[in-house]
Amino acid sequence: MNDDLKAALLDRCRRMEIPLVGIASADRWKNPPFQPWMPEEFYPQSIFPEARSVIVIGLPVHLPVLETSPSIYYHELYKTVNTLLDQYTYRLASFLNACGYPSVFVPRDGYGSIEVLQKNPVAFFSHRHAALLAGLGTFGVNNTLITPEYGPRVRFGSVLTAADLPPDPLLGEDLCTRCMLCVRACPAGALDARDYPRGLTDKASCAANSAELARRHISPCGICIKVCPVGEDRRHYGRTTTAGGEDPRRRARAHVQKYGGL
């Protein structure tokens, strides 16, 4: 395995100010950590036959902005993070190509619009599962990947490469506390703890809620990830308790939500 190339790749990620990076062997998709698992057509080798390793990067969603969701503020942050993920993974793939290893980036969202997602609620590659297999976190009841650093408030992007890179270990600790805050807070009633860790109980309801928010120009929803108590970011921002009463956070949210959407 190419330890020197991995070191150079991690150094490049540091210089690009990418806080979360993990590497998974492409063979890990064949030995999933839980069942049911995805069909083989979603494996890295099915999309890029040369793939031997998958590099996953994560960028945080800033909690104070997320607290205003659904809002134009979170809507713009979401777009910004997605754009950066596509740019960073493209640049990392280009770096590996320049080093002689065929590589491709995978776009952050593998669908054209929320209307498409309502008809076929599956993208052609799952960055969340890639992040799990790259050791960046574990799945929660809300069907997101929970990380120690940011809880579920992270967006992921991936690079498929022919380079045989040393993989990172899977995270052993299950980070989800089963507090059920996400289940109770979901405005679409789409979550059910009994479905853990397989994911959303009702994808259609979640997509319908997202479609309505998109019509109002304040998608995505984000509520299930903003209420999650896990993550060092909560301590960083002093968000260890839920805002209540005349808390300034409630006033800030009320102000932001008045503007920028329908």
Summary of the structure (lengths in Angstrom):
residues: 262
radius of gyration: 18.5
end to end distance: 53.2
largest distance: 58.6
contacts: 827
relative contact order: 0.19
helix: 42%
strand: 12%
